[in-house]
């Protein structure tokens, strides 16, 4: 399953790395791709939208819904 979501608050390479590593560590996630210019993250695997939202909140970023 692939899900593309908006993430508010990412502005630099450090943000990109932090979001990629944080989401990649979740159970069921196989791949995470961050596109900084568009502020989107593509997540592949078997993971719920709620789990992604909670993880982003813990990382200090705002979940912006499905892209």
C-alpha positions in Angstrom: 0.0 0.0 0.0 1.2 3.5 -0.8 0.0 6.7 0.9 1.0 10.2 0.0 0.6 12.8 2.8 1.2 16.5 3.3 3.6 17.4 6.1 3.8 21.0 7.3 6.9 22.4 8.9 9.6 20.7 6.8 12.0 23.3 5.5 15.5 21.8 5.2 17.6 18.7 4.7 17.7 18.1 8.5 13.8 18.1 8.5 13.8 15.6 5.6 16.2 13.2 7.3 14.3 13.4 10.6 10.9 12.7 9.0 12.4 9.9 6.8 14.1 8.2 9.8 11.2 8.7 12.1 8.6 7.3 9.8 10.8 4.5 8.5 11.1 3.2 12.1 7.4 2.5 12.4 6.1 -1.1 12.2 4.8 -1.9 8.8 6.6 0.9 6.9 8.9 -0.4 4.1 9.8 2.9 2.3 9.6 6.6 3.0 10.3 9.3 0.4 10.2 13.0 1.3 9.8 15.7 -1.3 10.7 19.0 0.4 9.6 21.4 -2.4 6.1 20.0 -2.3 6.0 19.3 1.4 4.8 15.7 0.7 5.9 12.3 2.0 5.2 9.1 0.3 5.0 6.1 2.6 4.9 2.5 1.4 3.9 -0.4 3.6 1.1 -1.5 5.9 0.6 1.5 8.2 -2.4 3.5 9.3 -2.9 7.2 8.7 -3.4 7.7 12.4 -0.1 6.1 13.3 1.7 8.4 10.8 -0.1 11.4 12.2 0.9 10.5 15.7 4.5 9.9 14.7 4.7 13.3 12.9 3.3 15.0 16.0 6.0 13.4 18.2 8.6 14.5 15.7 7.3 18.1 15.8 5.7 18.3 12.4 2.1 18.9 11.4 0.1 16.3 9.5 -1.6 18.1 6.6 -3.8 15.3 5.4 -3.6 13.1 2.3 -1.9 14.7 -0.7 
